[in-house]
Amino acid sequence: MRFPDSARLFLVVFLLLASLTPFTRAQAPADGPQVALQPLAQQVRQIESALSYLGQPLAESDVRRINAAIGFEDESAAVAGLERVLDQSVLLN
């Protein structure tokens, strides 16, 4: 059975965003970074690659903001920067 391209795009994006569920703020401790930067950055890169592969790449400004956030020395600031970029694409909270 073959699905239309839009259905496949929705499914891939949904599954990738669902994989970020363990990194939500509600599960984070109050002190220190809410999640470890390295696994979150890896997930963000996977989302970025999947969207590019599907022909719906992130805006260039978002890619620059992601790169800048990953480069922050403060892990909490980096995680917050990545969350800000991703939050604008959230369908449900």
C-alpha positions as CSV (number, residue, x, y, z in Angstrom):
1,M,0.0,0.0,0.0
2,R,1.4,3.4,-1.0
3,F,0.7,6.6,0.9
4,P,0.6,10.1,-0.6
5,D,3.7,12.2,-0.1
6,S,1.9,14.6,2.3
7,A,0.8,11.6,4.5
8,R,4.4,10.3,4.6
9,L,5.7,13.8,5.4
10,F,3.2,14.1,8.3
11,L,4.0,10.7,9.6
12,V,7.8,11.2,9.6
13,V,7.6,14.7,11.2
14,F,5.1,13.3,13.8
15,L,7.4,10.4,14.7
16,L,10.5,12.6,14.9
17,L,8.7,15.1,17.2
18,A,7.3,12.3,19.3
19,S,10.8,11.0,19.8
20,L,11.5,14.3,21.6
21,T,8.8,13.7,24.2
22,P,11.3,12.5,26.9
23,F,12.9,16.0,26.6
24,T,9.8,18.0,27.6
25,R,10.0,20.7,30.2
26,A,7.5,19.0,32.4
27,Q,9.9,16.1,33.1
28,A,12.9,18.3,33.8
29,P,14.3,19.0,37.2
30,A,14.2,22.6,38.4
31,D,18.0,23.0,38.7
32,G,20.6,22.6,36.0
33,P,19.9,22.0,32.3
34,Q,16.5,20.5,31.6
35,V,18.0,17.9,29.2
36,A,21.5,17.0,28.2
37,L,22.6,19.1,25.2
38,Q,24.2,16.3,23.1
39,P,21.2,14.0,22.8
40,L,18.9,17.0,22.1
41,A,21.3,18.4,19.5
42,Q,21.4,15.0,17.8
43,Q,17.6,14.8,17.7
44,V,17.4,18.3,16.3
45,R,20.0,17.4,13.5
46,Q,17.9,14.3,12.7
47,I,14.8,16.4,12.3
48,E,16.7,18.9,10.2
49,S,17.9,16.1,7.9
50,A,14.6,14.4,7.6
51,L,12.8,17.6,6.7
52,S,15.5,18.4,4.1
53,Y,15.2,14.9,2.7
54,L,11.4,15.3,2.4
55,G,11.7,18.6,0.6
56,Q,10.6,20.8,3.5
57,P,13.9,22.1,4.9
58,L,14.0,24.4,7.8
59,A,14.3,28.1,7.1
60,E,17.9,29.3,6.8
61,S,17.4,31.6,9.7
62,D,16.3,28.6,11.9
63,V,19.4,26.6,10.8
64,R,21.6,29.5,11.8
65,R,19.8,29.8,15.2
66,I,20.2,26.0,15.7
67,N,24.0,26.2,14.9
68,A,24.4,29.2,17.2
69,A,22.5,27.5,20.1
70,I,24.6,24.3,19.8
71,G,27.7,26.5,19.9
72,F,26.9,28.1,23.3
73,E,29.2,27.3,26.1
74,D,26.4,27.3,28.7
75,E,24.5,24.0,28.3
76,S,21.3,25.5,29.8
77,A,21.4,28.4,27.3
78,A,22.1,26.0,24.4
79,V,19.1,23.8,25.3
80,A,16.9,26.9,25.8
81,G,18.0,28.2,22.4
82,L,17.2,24.9,20.7
83,E,13.8,24.8,22.4
84,R,13.0,28.3,21.2
85,V,13.7,27.3,17.6
86,L,11.6,24.1,17.9
87,D,8.8,25.7,19.8
88,Q,7.7,27.7,16.8
89,S,6.9,24.5,15.0
90,V,5.0,22.7,17.8
91,L,1.5,21.6,16.9
92,L,0.3,20.6,20.4
93,N,1.7,21.5,23.7
